[in-house]
Amino acid sequence: MLITVLENMGLLCSKNRRYTEADAEENAQAAEIDRRIEQERKAEKHIQKLLLLGAGESGKSTIFKQIKLLFQTGFDEDELKSYISVIHANIYQTIKILYDGSKEFAQNDADSSKYVLSNEIKVIGEKLSEIGSRLDYPRLNRELAQEIETLWKDSAIQETYARGNELQVPDCTHYFMENLQRLSDANYIPTKEDVLYARVRTTGVVEIQFSPVGENKKSGEVYRLFDVGGQRNERRKWIHLFEGVTAVIFCAAISEYDQTLFEDEQKNRMVETKELFDWVLKQPCFEKTSFMLFLNKFDIFENKVLKVPLNVCEWFKDYQPVSTGKQEIEHAYEFVKKKFEELYFQSTAPDRVDRVFKIYRTTALDQKLVKKTFKLVDESLRRRNLFEAGLL
C-alpha cells in the first residue's frame, strides 16, 4: 500500500515537472513574441508615412520608380525583364491610337488632306490597329518593329501626333518610337530609362521604404511611401490610408492644361487636378499633415507653353503672355505656381495655416532632379520634427 502511494506521488511530481517545463517554455515564447512586437512598434514610430497622390497620368508612378532606383537597390534582371511585355504593349497601344486618330481626322477635319494615308500604309495600319486591340500582345520582333517605324514616320501620322493632346497619346510615345530597333531585339533587356518611361496604370496600393540619406539610417529619417492609382475609380481606395500620414506628396502634371482625362474626355486634366487637390486639402485627418506639391512634367511644359497658350484651360483663362522664349516659360510657370498657392490658402482652414507647405518644380524622368527634390523634402520634414520637439 505504502509503495503504491509513493509510486503515485512520484508520477504526480513527474507530471507537475513536465507541466512546469512546458509552461515555462510557453511563457518564454510569449515573452519573445511580446518583445518583438514592442521592438517593431518602436521601429514603426520612427518611420515617417508619406502618401503619393494625384490624378491619373500625373507622374506619380515614375516618381515611385525613381525612389526605388535612387534609394534602394533598383531593379534586378528579372524585374527589368518583367517590363518587356509592358513596353511592347505601350508601343502597340500607341501606334493604334495614332492610326485610328489619323483616320478620324481624315474624315472629320476641315484640313483633312494632311491626315490621309496611302493604301500601302493603310494595310500596315490596319494590321497594327488589330494587334493593338488585343488583350494579349505578341512580342515585338524586327519585322513588326519595321512596320511600326514605317507607319510612325509617315507624314499623316506625324501630323496626328502633333495633335496628341486630343487623342490620349502617352508621354512615352516619342521615346519608344525612336528606339524600336533596340526594343525589338531578340535579346532585349530593358534599361532603367526604359522602365521609367514604361506606362502601367497603378491599381491598388504599392509601398516602398527608404531613406534619402542612403543606407546609414541613423543619419536621417526613414520613410514609407505609398503610391495609389490616380484614376477616379481607384480613389475610393485612398481613404483607408489617410490616418497617421506625415506628409502628402501631391503630383500635378502642369503640362496637361490642354488635355482631357482618360476616363472622361469632357473633363480637362488641369481642372480635375485643381478639384482633387482642393478635396485632399480639406480632409479632416490632414489637419497637421505637411503638403509637398510637385509641379511635375516641367520638361514637357516648357516645350508646350510657347506653342499652346495657358489660357486654353478654363482655370488659367486670365493668363496673359508677356514675353517670348525662356522668360515667357518662367512667367507661365510662376503663374501656375501662384494659382496652386492661392488654392492652397483658400482651401486651408485658419487653424491649419502653420502646417508645412512646399512647392517643387519636378520632372519625374530626371533622376538628379528627383534626388535633389527628395533631399529637400527630407530636410523640410526633419526641421518640422525638430520644431515640434522644441529643438528649433
Number of C-alpha atoms within 10 A of each C-alpha: 6 7 8 9 10 11 12 12 12 12 12 12 12 12 12 12 12 12 12 12 12 12 12 12 12 12 12 12 12 12 12 12 12 12 12 12 12 12 11 11 11 11 11 13 9 11 16 18 21 26 21 21 26 29 27 25 24 26 23 27 25 20 24 20 18 24 23 16 15 18 17 16 9 15 15 8 11 9 13 16 16 13 19 21 16 15 23 22 23 21 24 23 21 24 25 23 21 27 25 18 22 25 20 15 20 19 14 10 13 8 10 15 12 16 23 18 20 10 9 8 15 15 12 16 24 14 13 20 20 11 18 21 13 12 8 10 15 14 13 22 15 15 11 19 22 14 15 21 17 14 22 20 12 15 14 24 24 17 15 26 22 11 16 18 16 14 18 17 22 18 17 17 19 12 12 20 18 13 13 20 18 15 24 20 13 11 8 12 19 20 14 15 13 19 21 21 19 26 20 14 13 17 15 14 13 13 13 16 17 20 23 24 16 14 12 10 12 10 11 15 18 21 18 17 21 20 23 25 25 24 18 15 10 16 16 11 13 17 10 7 14 18 12 13 18 21 23 24 23 24 28 29 27 25 22 24 26 20 22 20 20 17 11 10 13 10 13 19 27 25 19 19 22 18 13 17 22 18 11 17 21 14 12 11 14 20 16 17 21 21 22 21 24 25 23 25 23 19 16 15 21 19 13 17 19 17 8 12 17 26 15 14 18 13 16 18 11 11 16 13 14 9 13 11 11 11 11 16 20 14 17 24 20 12 17 17 18 12 14 19 16 11 16 20 15 12 17 18 12 9 9 14 14 11 16 15 17 15 16 17 18 24 22 28 19 15 17 12 14 20 17 13 16 16 15 15 20 19 15 16 19 14 14 17 14 11 11 10 9 8 9 9
